[in-house]
Amino acid sequence: MARLLCIEELADYLQLKKQTIYNWLNQGKISGIKVGGVWRFDRKDIDNWLRSRKRESRGPGSSESGDKV
């Protein structure tokens, strides 16, 4: 069975405030499951979402395309 996180656990995991999680839910940035009126989040889904949002850093010496100059 998937590991479900409550709002507090997700906020702690992402090091964010609970209000940010609620805002993201309302904006459709993240999805959750409402069980008995309480939001729950599948840890696997959150980890996949984080990976999909990952960007490579463009440090000094990088061009717009990401190639070294």
LINDA-V259396 format. One record per residue. RES is the residue in one small letter. OMEGA is omega as a letter, one per 40 degrees, with the letter a starting at -180 (999 if undefined). BURIAL is 1 if it has 16 or more other C-alpha atoms within 10 Angstrom, else 0. Layout:
BEGIN
[[RES,OMEGA,BURIAL] [RES,OMEGA,BURIAL]]
END
This chain:
BEGIN
[[m,a,0] [a,i,0] [r,i,0] [l,i,1] [l,i,1] [c,a,1] [i,a,1] [e,a,0] [e,i,0] [l,i,1] [a,i,1] [d,a,0] [y,a,0] [l,a,0] [q,i,0] [l,i,0] [k,i,0] [k,a,1] [q,i,0] [t,i,0] [i,i,1] [y,i,0] [n,i,0] [w,i,0] [l,a,0] [n,a,0] [q,a,0] [g,i,0] [k,i,0] [i,i,0] [s,i,1] [g,i,1] [i,i,0] [k,a,0] [v,i,0] [g,i,0] [g,a,0] [v,i,0] [w,i,1] [r,a,1] [f,i,1] [d,a,1] [r,i,1] [k,i,0] [d,i,1] [i,i,1] [d,i,0] [n,i,0] [w,i,0] [l,i,0] [r,a,0] [s,a,0] [r,a,0] [k,i,0] [r,i,0] [e,i,0] [s,i,0] [r,a,0] [g,i,0] [p,i,0] [g,i,0] [s,i,0] [s,i,0] [e,a,0] [s,i,0] [g,i,0] [d,i,0] [k,i,0] [v,999,0]]
END
